Amino acid sequence: MSLNYEFQHIHYAIWGAVGLIFWIISFFYIFKKPQLFIPKKYKKRGFPFLRSVFFLVGVAGWLYIAFALAGPRRPMGMDKNTIEVNDIFVVLDLSRSMLAEDLKPNRFEAAKQKIQEFVSLFPQDRIGIVIFAEKVFTLLPLSTDLNLINKMVAQIKLGALGDGTNIGDALALGVGRLLQSLAKNKVMILLTDGVSNVGTLTPLQAAEMAAEQKIKIYTIGIGGARDARIPVGPNMFGVQRYQMIPGGSVDEKGLQEIARLTGGKFYMARDNRALENVLKDINKLERTQIEQSGKIIYEELFFKFLLNGVLLLIAAELGRRLILREGP
């Protein structure tokens, strides 16, 4: 039998110790009265044998009660529960053009907002995040911690990964992260507003890698058809300056081909509402059932130890009163 006990209320054991002290005081000083019926072979001893037996029985009883009051329990294993999941990597463009204000407040902030909405709709799914501009970076491995995911998304800033659009390497990084996934549906969601112009791999090469691993890529082009402005900093008078960038700069054909190769879908998000269509389609995916460790299963031992303690105290008291003839 395992002795790996845990105690929920260890401080309550003090009441058992108090009871034990009163028991000892009562045994030796309050109700001590010589027993006329003890056999002579026991009475010859300085500390009668039966009194020591009943004393130890009472002590054991109070120790059991103190143990019970501490709330003992024993872990028996983990409760396994089955959940249905997708493993999803969001691949987000951090190039400077994402500051364009044709989406409100701009493309970048609108994309972050939709990512957070997406995460809240799928609390069972495991979400990871890859960010890219000229360089690529895994911001967050697969996780089901909604608070952590939202916190990491909120902290994303532009400018840390250089100037450029490295779609190919970003997708390849996502593929590498999903290789160990056991989920039936492995998905990447690419959000970008431009054309891949740097990197080791082309977007189509990365898409072929994803297709080989049965990873679907949903591609989302962000930006309107008209020219849009991006802030470039204040002038000498503190007034914000803007630079106009041409509309329709999204590589729609390339994004369509990435989606086609991998069995995903392409969306053109020219406004904030268009991004929401992605959530509806991904929600229809068949999910993979996996076993997940839930709560620890405990055997509660309070009543077992309490019952043993009470029975021992009753036995000790009956012995004192009926055999030793001690008591009022």
C-alpha positions as CSV (number, residue, x, y, z in Angstrom):
1,M,0.0,0.0,0.0
2,S,1.3,3.4,-1.0
3,L,2.1,5.8,1.9
4,N,2.3,8.8,-0.3
5,Y,-0.2,10.9,1.7
6,E,-1.1,14.5,1.1
7,F,-2.7,16.7,3.8
8,Q,-5.4,19.4,3.0
9,H,-5.7,20.9,6.5
10,I,-2.5,20.1,8.3
11,H,-3.1,22.9,10.9
12,Y,-6.3,21.2,12.1
13,A,-4.2,18.3,13.5
14,I,-3.5,20.6,16.5
15,W,-7.0,19.8,17.8
16,G,-6.0,16.1,17.9
17,A,-2.9,17.0,19.8
18,V,-5.0,19.0,22.3
19,G,-7.3,15.9,22.7
20,L,-4.2,13.7,23.3
21,I,-2.9,16.0,26.0
22,F,-6.2,16.0,27.9
23,W,-6.4,12.2,27.5
24,I,-2.9,11.8,29.1
25,I,-3.9,14.2,31.9
26,S,-7.1,12.5,32.6
27,F,-5.5,9.1,32.5
28,F,-2.8,9.8,35.1
29,Y,-4.3,12.5,37.3
30,I,-8.0,12.8,37.1
31,F,-9.6,9.4,37.1
32,K,-6.8,7.3,38.5
33,K,-8.4,4.8,40.9
34,P,-6.8,1.4,41.8
35,Q,-8.7,-1.5,40.4
36,L,-9.6,-4.2,43.0
37,F,-10.3,-6.8,40.4
38,I,-7.0,-6.8,38.5
39,P,-5.4,-10.2,38.7
40,K,-2.6,-10.4,41.2
41,K,0.0,-11.3,38.6
42,Y,-0.6,-7.8,37.1
43,K,-0.8,-5.9,40.4
44,K,2.6,-6.9,41.4
45,R,4.1,-4.7,38.7
46,G,5.0,-1.1,39.4
47,F,3.0,0.1,36.3
48,P,0.1,-2.3,35.8
49,F,0.3,-4.1,32.4
50,L,-3.3,-3.5,31.5
51,R,-3.2,0.2,32.3
52,S,-0.3,0.6,29.9
53,V,-2.1,-1.3,27.2
54,F,-5.2,0.9,27.5
55,F,-3.1,4.0,27.7
56,L,-1.3,3.1,24.5
57,V,-4.6,2.3,22.8
58,G,-6.0,5.7,23.8
59,V,-2.9,7.4,22.5
60,A,-3.2,5.6,19.2
61,G,-6.8,6.6,19.0
62,W,-6.0,10.3,19.4
63,L,-3.2,10.1,16.9
64,Y,-5.6,8.6,14.4
65,I,-8.0,11.5,15.0
66,A,-5.3,14.1,14.7
67,F,-4.3,12.4,11.4
68,A,-7.9,12.5,10.2
69,L,-8.3,16.2,11.1
70,A,-5.3,17.0,8.9
71,G,-7.4,15.9,5.9
72,P,-5.3,13.0,4.6
73,R,-5.7,11.8,1.0
74,R,-3.7,9.6,-1.3
75,P,-3.2,10.2,-5.0
76,M,-4.4,7.3,-7.1
77,G,-3.6,8.5,-10.6
78,M,-4.7,10.9,-13.3
79,D,-8.2,11.3,-14.6
80,K,-8.0,10.8,-18.4
81,N,-10.5,12.7,-20.5
82,T,-10.9,12.8,-24.3
83,I,-11.0,16.1,-26.1
84,E,-11.3,17.0,-29.8
85,V,-8.6,19.3,-31.2
86,N,-7.0,20.9,-34.1
87,D,-3.4,22.0,-34.1
88,I,-3.2,25.5,-35.6
89,F,-0.3,27.8,-36.3
90,V,-1.1,31.4,-37.1
91,V,1.6,32.9,-39.4
92,L,1.4,36.7,-39.2
93,D,3.1,39.3,-41.4
94,L,4.9,42.1,-39.5
95,S,6.2,44.1,-42.5
96,R,5.9,47.9,-42.3
97,S,3.0,48.0,-44.8
98,M,0.8,46.3,-42.2
99,L,0.5,49.8,-40.7
100,A,-1.7,50.8,-43.6
101,E,-5.0,52.3,-42.4
102,D,-7.4,50.9,-45.0
103,L,-8.5,48.5,-42.1
104,K,-9.3,50.1,-38.8
105,P,-7.3,51.1,-36.9
106,N,-4.7,49.6,-39.3
107,R,-4.1,46.2,-40.9
108,F,-1.8,45.1,-38.2
109,E,-4.1,45.9,-35.2
110,A,-7.1,44.5,-37.1
111,A,-5.2,41.2,-37.7
112,K,-4.2,41.0,-34.0
113,Q,-7.8,41.6,-33.0
114,K,-9.1,38.8,-35.2
115,I,-6.5,36.4,-34.0
116,Q,-7.6,37.0,-30.4
117,E,-11.2,36.5,-31.4
118,F,-10.3,33.3,-33.2
119,V,-8.5,31.9,-30.1
120,S,-11.5,32.6,-27.9
121,L,-13.8,30.6,-30.2
122,F,-11.6,27.5,-30.1
123,P,-10.5,27.0,-26.5
124,Q,-9.8,23.3,-27.0
125,D,-7.5,23.8,-30.0
126,R,-3.8,24.1,-29.6
127,I,-2.6,27.4,-31.1
128,G,0.9,28.5,-32.0
129,I,2.2,31.7,-33.6
130,V,4.9,32.4,-36.1
131,I,5.7,36.0,-37.0
132,F,7.7,37.2,-39.9
133,A,9.0,40.1,-41.9
134,E,12.5,39.8,-43.3
135,K,13.3,37.3,-40.6
136,V,11.0,34.6,-39.1
137,F,10.4,33.7,-35.5
138,T,8.3,31.3,-33.4
139,L,6.5,33.6,-31.0
140,L,4.6,30.8,-29.3
141,P,4.7,27.0,-29.6
142,L,1.4,25.1,-29.6
143,S,-0.5,26.0,-26.5
144,T,-4.0,25.8,-25.1
145,D,-3.4,28.6,-22.6
146,L,-5.8,31.2,-23.8
147,N,-4.5,33.9,-21.4
148,L,-0.9,33.3,-22.6
149,I,-1.9,33.3,-26.3
150,N,-3.8,36.6,-26.0
151,K,-1.0,38.2,-23.9
152,M,1.6,37.2,-26.5
153,V,-0.5,38.5,-29.4
154,A,-1.1,41.8,-27.6
155,Q,2.6,42.3,-27.2
156,I,3.5,41.8,-30.8
157,K,5.3,44.9,-32.2
158,L,6.4,45.8,-35.7
159,G,10.0,46.5,-36.7
160,A,11.8,43.7,-34.7
161,L,12.3,41.4,-37.7
162,G,13.6,43.7,-40.3
163,D,12.1,45.0,-43.5
164,G,10.8,42.5,-46.0
165,T,8.2,39.8,-46.6
166,N,9.6,36.3,-46.1
167,I,6.5,34.1,-46.6
168,G,8.3,31.0,-47.7
169,D,10.6,30.6,-44.6
170,A,7.7,31.5,-42.3
171,L,5.6,28.7,-43.7
172,A,8.5,26.3,-43.5
173,L,9.0,27.1,-39.9
174,G,5.3,26.4,-39.2
175,V,5.6,23.1,-41.0
176,G,8.6,22.2,-38.8
177,R,6.7,23.0,-35.7
178,L,3.7,20.9,-36.7
179,L,5.8,17.8,-37.7
180,Q,5.4,16.3,-34.2
181,S,1.7,16.9,-34.0
182,L,-0.6,13.9,-33.6
183,A,-3.7,15.8,-34.5
184,K,-5.7,14.6,-37.6
185,N,-6.0,18.2,-38.8
186,K,-2.9,20.3,-38.8
187,V,-3.6,23.9,-40.0
188,M,-1.7,27.1,-40.7
189,I,-3.4,30.4,-41.2
190,L,-1.3,32.9,-43.1
191,L,-2.1,36.6,-42.8
192,T,-0.1,38.9,-45.1
193,D,-0.6,42.1,-47.1
194,G,2.3,41.7,-49.6
195,V,4.4,39.7,-51.9
196,S,7.2,37.4,-50.7
197,N,10.5,39.2,-51.6
198,V,13.2,37.6,-49.4
199,G,14.0,34.2,-47.9
200,T,15.6,30.8,-48.6
201,L,12.4,29.1,-49.8
202,T,9.7,30.3,-52.1
203,P,6.1,30.3,-50.7
204,L,5.2,27.5,-53.2
205,Q,8.1,25.3,-52.1
206,A,7.0,25.7,-48.5
207,A,3.4,24.9,-49.5
208,E,4.6,21.7,-51.1
209,M,6.4,20.7,-47.9
210,A,3.1,21.4,-46.0
211,A,1.1,19.3,-48.5
212,E,3.5,16.3,-48.0
213,Q,2.8,16.5,-44.2
214,K,-1.0,16.9,-44.8
215,I,-1.0,20.4,-43.4
216,K,-3.7,22.7,-44.7
217,I,-2.9,26.4,-45.2
218,Y,-5.6,29.0,-45.1
219,T,-4.3,32.2,-46.7
220,I,-5.7,35.6,-46.0
221,G,-4.7,38.6,-48.0
222,I,-5.1,41.8,-46.1
223,G,-5.7,45.2,-47.7
224,G,-8.0,47.2,-49.9
225,A,-7.9,47.7,-53.6
226,R,-7.3,51.4,-53.3
227,D,-4.1,53.2,-52.2
228,A,-3.7,53.4,-48.5
229,R,-1.5,55.5,-46.2
230,I,0.9,54.5,-43.5
231,P,2.4,56.7,-40.8
232,V,6.1,57.6,-41.2
233,G,6.6,59.8,-38.2
234,P,6.1,63.5,-37.3
235,N,7.6,66.4,-39.2
236,M,9.6,69.2,-37.6
237,F,6.3,70.7,-36.3
238,G,5.2,67.5,-34.7
239,V,2.5,66.8,-37.3
240,Q,2.2,63.2,-38.4
241,R,3.4,62.5,-41.9
242,Y,2.1,59.7,-44.1
243,Q,3.3,57.7,-47.1
244,M,0.9,56.4,-49.7
245,I,1.2,52.8,-50.8
246,P,-0.5,51.3,-53.8
247,G,-3.6,49.3,-53.3
248,G,-4.0,45.7,-54.6
249,S,-0.4,44.8,-53.6
250,V,-1.4,41.4,-52.2
251,D,-0.1,38.5,-54.2
252,E,-3.6,37.0,-54.6
253,K,-2.6,34.4,-57.2
254,G,0.3,33.2,-55.0
255,L,-1.9,32.9,-52.0
256,Q,-4.6,31.1,-54.0
257,E,-2.0,28.6,-55.2
258,I,-0.7,28.0,-51.6
259,A,-4.2,27.2,-50.5
260,R,-4.9,25.0,-53.5
261,L,-1.7,22.9,-53.0
262,T,-2.5,22.2,-49.4
263,G,-6.3,21.8,-49.4
264,G,-6.9,25.0,-47.7
265,K,-8.8,28.2,-48.8
266,F,-7.9,31.7,-49.8
267,Y,-9.7,34.8,-48.5
268,M,-9.3,38.4,-49.5
269,A,-9.9,40.6,-46.5
270,R,-10.5,44.1,-47.8
271,D,-12.2,45.1,-44.6
272,N,-12.5,44.0,-40.9
273,R,-15.5,41.8,-41.5
274,A,-14.0,39.7,-44.2
275,L,-11.5,38.2,-41.8
276,E,-14.4,36.5,-39.8
277,N,-15.1,34.1,-42.7
278,V,-11.9,32.1,-41.9
279,L,-13.2,31.3,-38.4
280,K,-16.4,29.8,-39.8
281,D,-14.6,27.4,-42.2
282,I,-12.0,26.2,-39.7
283,N,-14.8,25.5,-37.2
284,K,-16.2,22.9,-39.6
285,L,-13.0,20.9,-39.6
286,E,-13.2,17.3,-38.3
287,R,-11.4,17.3,-35.0
288,T,-9.0,14.7,-33.7
289,Q,-9.8,12.9,-30.4
290,I,-6.9,12.8,-28.0
291,E,-6.5,11.7,-24.4
292,Q,-5.6,14.5,-22.0
293,S,-4.6,14.2,-18.4
294,G,-7.1,15.9,-16.3
295,K,-7.4,16.2,-12.5
296,I,-5.5,14.0,-10.1
297,I,-7.8,11.3,-8.6
298,Y,-7.5,11.1,-4.8
299,E,-8.7,8.6,-2.2
300,E,-10.0,10.6,0.7
301,L,-8.9,9.0,4.0
302,F,-10.6,11.3,6.6
303,F,-13.4,9.0,7.6
304,K,-11.2,5.9,7.6
305,F,-8.7,7.4,10.1
306,L,-11.5,9.1,12.1
307,L,-13.4,5.8,12.5
308,N,-10.2,3.9,13.6
309,G,-9.5,6.6,16.1
310,V,-13.0,6.7,17.6
311,L,-13.0,2.9,17.9
312,L,-9.7,2.8,19.7
313,L,-10.8,5.6,22.1
314,I,-14.0,3.6,22.8
315,A,-12.0,0.5,23.5
316,A,-9.6,2.4,25.8
317,E,-12.4,4.0,27.7
318,L,-14.3,0.7,28.1
319,G,-11.2,-1.0,29.3
320,R,-10.5,1.7,31.9
321,R,-14.1,1.7,33.2
322,L,-15.1,-2.0,33.0
323,I,-11.8,-3.7,33.7
324,L,-9.6,-1.2,35.6
325,R,-12.6,0.4,37.3
326,E,-11.3,3.8,36.7
327,G,-13.5,6.8,36.2
328,P,-16.2,8.7,38.0
